[in-house]
Amino acid sequence: MKSIAFILYLGSLFSGVLYGQIETTVLDTSSTHASKGLGYFFTNRELTINEDSSYSFRNRWTRQTNSIYFCRYDFERDTVYLKYKATKTIPGNQYPTDLVADNFFYNIYADLRLKQGIRNFVIVIPGKRKTLQDQLNSYMFRLQRAFADSSARTAFITFAWGAQTEDPFFYKAERSAGNAADDFSIFQNMMESFLTDSIFFNTNPDDISFKLVCLSMGNELFKSYLINREKQEIDLKPVYKRVVFIRSDVSADSFEEGGGFHHLTQMADSVLILVNSMDGPKEKSKQLNPNGRLGHLGPTNLNDLPECIMVKDMTNIISRKELSEMGDEYFIRNRELRQMILYGQLIEE
């Protein structure tokens, strides 16, 4: 991977104005680069200024930063464009609830929906063992290429957090996921603030849908977010058309009362859980977590779940060998599953 050039248009840099619980800053308003062919991501990684005055994100470990950057990634030029920054102005473990002034989701909507006609937005939370370089040059590139047929009508937006942690240090990955969950609350609050703006959508097309895909340890990140949100008594809002759990590395009882996902249907119209009994890594994770893994066993209270929560057994579709070779990305690399996602299970209902 060639050196990433982080481009910041200083001439169009605006100082953020402090509003309530989140401060937003527009970093790049230029249109010198085309929107097509670019990947979209947001990250809570630390941004630093290098000796040559270029900008770079922390490549490996994720720490809670109380900030997120929303960016575009140019695959051909291997270049990141910083677009927006949002900073939480309340304590790190407290989640924002106020409406967000100068919410850059309106800018994203104008660019992707109004200019490009994109109606489907898929938020992807990857698993652990991902450096930023892995997420951008490798993972996001394969994601874009795998779903190229739908890229004209779908925007895949990756949460570029990371925890390079091996299994013996599973608890460190969980801790990183918890830290990232607190920063994810910034993005989630801004999205909800935008999607629930009934006045705005009275005069603008209200035909967009948001879906969430959680991979492996990304499931723990989302679960931590929901548990902390419930502790803070923040009501869930119905903003996702579907939530998909792939190789879920959370306990199998997560859909039981107090498990984190129990009230998920208040946030999503439907939930899809992909389960594979041949998933060796999740079986190994069970040894470290005696309750068993959701992605390996499925939910413990399967018979009590509402009809909108679906469990798909992938054992006969993805073999143990394929899982070993593909890891968390089997939904990108397996053609049968990709077709299922493209034509009925994720993007188009």
VMD Tcl script that draws the C-alpha trace (Angstrom):
set ca {
  {0.00 0.00 0.00}
  {1.48 3.29 -1.01}
  {1.70 6.12 1.46}
  {-1.69 7.62 2.23}
  {-1.95 11.34 1.62}
  {-4.47 12.87 4.01}
  {-5.67 16.00 2.24}
  {-7.12 18.85 4.21}
  {-8.32 21.91 2.32}
  {-7.12 24.61 4.69}
  {-8.65 27.34 2.57}
  {-12.11 25.96 3.23}
  {-11.58 25.11 6.90}
  {-14.30 26.49 9.13}
  {-14.12 26.74 12.87}
  {-16.72 24.62 14.59}
  {-19.30 26.35 16.69}
  {-20.14 24.85 20.04}
  {-23.74 23.71 20.21}
  {-24.96 21.65 23.11}
  {-23.43 18.20 23.34}
  {-21.72 17.89 19.94}
  {-19.46 20.37 18.16}
  {-19.23 19.94 14.40}
  {-16.58 21.22 12.00}
  {-16.62 21.27 8.19}
  {-13.14 20.36 6.97}
  {-13.64 20.18 3.20}
  {-16.34 21.83 1.10}
  {-14.54 21.54 -2.24}
  {-15.87 19.54 -5.17}
  {-12.52 19.07 -6.90}
  {-12.77 15.29 -6.54}
  {-15.62 13.29 -8.04}
  {-17.97 11.49 -5.70}
  {-18.19 8.32 -7.77}
  {-15.67 5.58 -7.13}
  {-14.99 6.72 -3.59}
  {-15.51 4.77 -0.41}
  {-17.03 6.38 2.67}
  {-15.98 5.81 6.24}
  {-15.97 7.41 9.66}
  {-13.41 6.81 12.35}
  {-12.64 7.59 15.95}
  {-8.90 7.14 15.44}
  {-6.55 9.90 16.54}
  {-5.48 12.32 13.81}
  {-1.89 13.58 13.95}
  {0.20 16.00 11.91}
  {3.31 14.38 10.45}
  {6.72 16.01 10.06}
  {6.04 16.69 6.38}
  {2.79 18.50 7.34}
  {0.63 15.66 6.00}
  {-2.08 14.14 8.15}
  {-2.42 10.56 9.30}
  {-4.69 8.56 11.56}
  {-3.46 6.24 14.26}
  {-3.09 2.97 12.37}
  {-3.46 0.30 15.03}
  {-5.05 0.52 18.47}
  {-8.35 2.26 19.05}
  {-8.69 4.58 21.99}
  {-11.74 6.55 22.98}
  {-11.25 10.00 21.51}
  {-14.70 11.60 21.94}
  {-14.49 12.53 18.25}
  {-15.27 11.08 14.86}
  {-14.07 12.09 11.40}
  {-16.23 11.45 8.36}
  {-14.10 10.82 5.28}
  {-13.99 9.73 1.67}
  {-11.43 7.26 0.42}
  {-10.21 7.34 -3.19}
  {-9.25 3.76 -4.08}
  {-7.33 4.68 -7.23}
  {-5.21 7.40 -5.62}
  {-5.03 5.73 -2.21}
  {-6.06 9.05 -0.74}
  {-8.26 10.03 2.19}
  {-10.28 13.22 2.07}
  {-11.28 14.60 5.44}
  {-14.81 15.93 5.16}
  {-16.28 16.56 8.63}
  {-15.43 16.27 12.28}
  {-17.78 15.90 15.24}
  {-16.62 16.16 18.86}
  {-18.57 15.25 21.96}
  {-18.46 18.02 24.56}
  {-19.90 15.94 27.41}
  {-18.11 13.30 29.54}
  {-16.76 10.34 27.54}
  {-19.10 7.71 28.97}
  {-22.18 9.91 28.54}
  {-24.13 9.60 25.28}
  {-25.47 12.68 23.47}
  {-29.22 13.05 23.16}
  {-29.77 16.63 21.97}
  {-30.59 17.61 18.40}
  {-27.37 18.46 16.57}
  {-26.94 21.91 15.09}
  {-24.89 22.06 11.87}
  {-25.41 18.34 11.43}
  {-23.28 17.18 8.50}
  {-25.75 14.40 7.71}
  {-27.67 17.02 5.74}
  {-24.54 17.57 3.61}
  {-24.14 13.83 3.10}
  {-27.79 13.55 2.12}
  {-27.46 16.40 -0.40}
  {-24.40 14.78 -1.98}
  {-25.46 11.14 -2.04}
  {-29.27 11.28 -2.28}
  {-30.01 14.50 -4.13}
  {-26.99 14.59 -6.46}
  {-26.35 10.88 -6.98}
  {-29.78 9.36 -6.35}
  {-28.51 6.91 -3.71}
  {-31.29 5.68 -1.46}
  {-29.67 2.80 0.45}
  {-27.09 3.37 3.17}
  {-25.33 0.40 4.75}
  {-23.27 1.07 7.89}
  {-20.61 -1.62 8.41}
  {-18.87 -2.21 11.75}
  {-15.90 -4.55 11.10}
  {-14.33 -6.92 13.59}
  {-10.98 -6.85 15.38}
  {-7.47 -7.35 13.94}
  {-7.97 -4.46 11.54}
  {-5.40 -1.74 11.07}
  {-6.56 1.37 9.27}
  {-4.60 0.26 6.21}
  {-6.44 -3.08 6.32}
  {-9.78 -1.35 6.51}
  {-9.17 1.12 3.70}
  {-6.91 -0.38 1.08}
  {-7.99 -3.98 1.55}
  {-11.34 -4.36 3.28}
  {-13.19 -1.35 1.89}
  {-11.80 -2.00 -1.58}
  {-13.09 -5.59 -1.58}
  {-16.42 -4.43 -0.21}
  {-16.76 -1.89 -3.01}
  {-15.73 -4.40 -5.67}
  {-17.93 -7.22 -4.36}
  {-21.04 -5.07 -4.42}
  {-20.14 -3.13 -7.55}
  {-23.45 -4.03 -9.19}
  {-25.32 -2.15 -6.50}
  {-22.84 0.67 -5.85}
  {-24.83 3.08 -8.03}
  {-27.74 2.90 -5.61}
  {-26.07 1.93 -2.34}
  {-23.46 3.67 -0.18}
  {-21.43 1.42 2.11}
  {-20.09 3.41 5.07}
  {-17.49 1.70 7.27}
  {-16.78 2.54 10.91}
  {-12.97 2.34 10.81}
  {-12.27 1.41 14.44}
  {-9.72 -1.28 15.21}
  {-8.30 -3.63 17.79}
  {-5.32 -5.73 16.74}
  {-5.80 -8.35 19.40}
  {-5.22 -12.09 19.32}
  {-7.54 -14.54 21.03}
  {-5.53 -14.94 24.29}
  {-6.11 -11.22 24.84}
  {-9.80 -11.29 23.99}
  {-10.60 -8.98 26.89}
  {-8.47 -6.24 25.30}
  {-10.56 -6.43 22.14}
  {-13.72 -6.16 24.23}
  {-12.31 -3.12 25.99}
  {-11.44 -1.47 22.66}
  {-14.95 -2.26 21.43}
  {-16.39 -0.57 24.52}
  {-14.27 2.54 23.93}
  {-15.31 2.66 20.29}
  {-18.96 2.21 21.29}
  {-18.83 5.47 23.25}
  {-17.49 7.26 20.17}
  {-20.04 5.50 17.95}
  {-22.71 7.25 20.02}
  {-21.71 10.49 18.29}
  {-22.46 9.10 14.84}
  {-25.66 7.41 15.98}
  {-27.00 10.56 17.63}
  {-26.28 12.64 14.54}
  {-27.97 10.07 12.31}
  {-31.05 9.91 14.53}
  {-31.20 13.69 14.79}
  {-31.26 13.85 11.00}
  {-33.64 10.97 10.25}
  {-36.26 12.18 12.73}
  {-36.36 15.72 11.30}
  {-39.96 15.60 10.05}
  {-39.90 19.25 8.97}
  {-36.93 18.63 6.67}
  {-38.48 15.54 5.10}
  {-41.75 17.35 4.48}
  {-39.97 19.12 1.61}
  {-37.27 16.55 0.74}
  {-37.50 12.94 -0.51}
  {-38.12 10.61 2.42}
  {-37.17 7.46 0.54}
  {-33.81 6.53 2.07}
  {-33.08 3.54 4.27}
  {-30.27 2.78 6.69}
  {-29.07 -0.73 7.48}
  {-26.40 -1.86 9.91}
  {-24.02 -4.80 9.43}
  {-21.92 -5.94 12.42}
  {-19.03 -8.37 11.92}
  {-17.44 -10.47 14.67}
  {-16.20 -8.14 17.44}
  {-18.16 -5.33 15.80}
  {-21.18 -7.07 17.35}
  {-19.67 -6.51 20.80}
  {-19.14 -2.84 19.95}
  {-22.80 -2.41 19.02}
  {-23.96 -4.43 22.01}
  {-21.86 -2.27 24.37}
  {-23.42 0.79 22.80}
  {-26.96 -0.50 23.39}
  {-26.26 -1.58 26.98}
  {-24.80 1.80 27.90}
  {-27.63 3.57 26.15}
  {-30.17 1.59 28.15}
  {-28.33 2.36 31.40}
  {-28.60 6.05 30.56}
  {-32.32 5.60 29.86}
  {-32.09 6.87 26.29}
  {-35.04 5.58 24.29}
  {-34.33 3.72 21.06}
  {-35.56 5.23 17.80}
  {-36.69 3.24 14.73}
  {-33.99 4.32 12.29}
  {-32.65 1.05 10.81}
  {-34.53 -0.95 8.23}
  {-32.45 -3.99 9.11}
  {-29.60 -4.98 11.44}
  {-27.43 -7.92 10.34}
  {-25.16 -9.89 12.68}
  {-22.37 -11.89 10.98}
  {-20.02 -14.22 12.92}
  {-21.33 -12.53 16.03}
  {-18.79 -12.60 18.85}
  {-21.25 -11.83 21.64}
  {-22.85 -14.23 24.10}
  {-25.68 -16.42 22.82}
  {-28.04 -14.99 25.44}
  {-27.73 -11.42 24.09}
  {-31.39 -11.37 23.02}
  {-32.61 -12.23 26.51}
  {-33.70 -9.57 28.99}
  {-30.69 -7.44 29.92}
  {-28.52 -9.02 27.22}
  {-28.18 -5.89 25.11}
  {-30.22 -6.88 22.04}
  {-33.50 -7.56 23.84}
  {-35.14 -4.30 22.73}
  {-33.43 -4.08 19.34}
  {-36.73 -4.27 17.44}
  {-37.48 -0.78 18.75}
  {-34.57 0.43 16.60}
  {-34.82 -1.86 13.54}
  {-37.69 -3.13 11.42}
  {-35.99 -6.52 11.16}
  {-32.90 -8.37 12.40}
  {-30.93 -11.06 10.55}
  {-28.54 -13.35 12.47}
  {-26.16 -15.51 10.44}
  {-25.13 -18.65 12.34}
  {-22.56 -21.32 11.46}
  {-22.02 -24.34 13.71}
  {-18.72 -25.03 11.89}
  {-17.27 -21.68 12.91}
  {-14.07 -22.79 14.62}
  {-12.92 -19.37 15.89}
  {-16.30 -18.72 17.49}
  {-16.19 -22.23 18.97}
  {-12.78 -21.36 20.41}
  {-14.21 -18.08 21.66}
  {-16.77 -20.16 23.54}
  {-13.91 -21.60 25.62}
  {-13.02 -18.07 26.68}
  {-16.69 -17.14 27.14}
  {-18.68 -20.01 28.71}
  {-22.06 -18.64 27.60}
  {-21.28 -19.53 23.98}
  {-21.24 -17.25 20.96}
  {-24.27 -15.96 19.07}
  {-22.60 -16.55 15.69}
  {-21.84 -20.17 16.59}
  {-24.92 -21.33 18.50}
  {-27.58 -18.78 17.63}
  {-29.80 -17.11 20.25}
  {-30.59 -19.16 23.35}
  {-34.19 -17.92 23.37}
  {-34.82 -18.64 19.69}
  {-38.41 -19.81 20.19}
  {-39.33 -16.62 22.05}
  {-38.08 -14.17 19.43}
  {-40.55 -12.12 17.36}
  {-40.98 -12.98 13.68}
  {-38.99 -9.93 12.57}
  {-35.82 -11.51 14.05}
  {-34.58 -14.12 11.57}
  {-31.83 -16.70 12.05}
  {-30.10 -18.02 8.92}
  {-28.02 -21.20 9.27}
  {-24.91 -20.83 7.08}
  {-23.38 -24.22 7.92}
  {-24.22 -25.74 4.52}
  {-23.24 -22.57 2.64}
  {-19.91 -21.67 4.27}
  {-17.59 -24.56 5.11}
  {-15.09 -24.66 7.96}
  {-12.27 -24.33 5.42}
  {-13.86 -21.30 3.78}
  {-14.35 -19.69 7.18}
  {-10.69 -20.28 7.97}
  {-9.61 -18.71 4.68}
  {-12.11 -15.84 4.55}
  {-12.55 -14.93 8.19}
  {-15.02 -12.15 8.94}
  {-15.20 -11.22 5.27}
  {-16.96 -14.34 4.01}
  {-20.06 -12.29 3.30}
  {-17.96 -10.35 0.77}
  {-16.10 -13.26 -0.79}
  {-18.78 -15.96 -0.94}
  {-20.85 -15.53 -4.11}
  {-23.98 -17.27 -2.87}
  {-24.17 -15.20 0.28}
  {-23.36 -12.05 -1.64}
  {-26.26 -12.70 -4.00}
  {-28.54 -13.32 -1.04}
  {-27.50 -10.01 0.47}
  {-27.83 -8.17 -2.82}
  {-31.20 -9.53 -3.82}
  {-33.42 -9.73 -0.84}
  {-31.64 -10.00 2.49}
  {-29.93 -6.68 2.99}
  {-30.15 -4.03 0.32}
  {-33.51 -4.55 -1.39}
  {-36.38 -5.97 0.60}
}
mol new
graphics top color blue
foreach p $ca { graphics top sphere $p radius 0.5 }
foreach p [lrange $ca 0 end-1] q [lrange $ca 1 end] { graphics top cylinder $p $q radius 0.2 }
display resetview
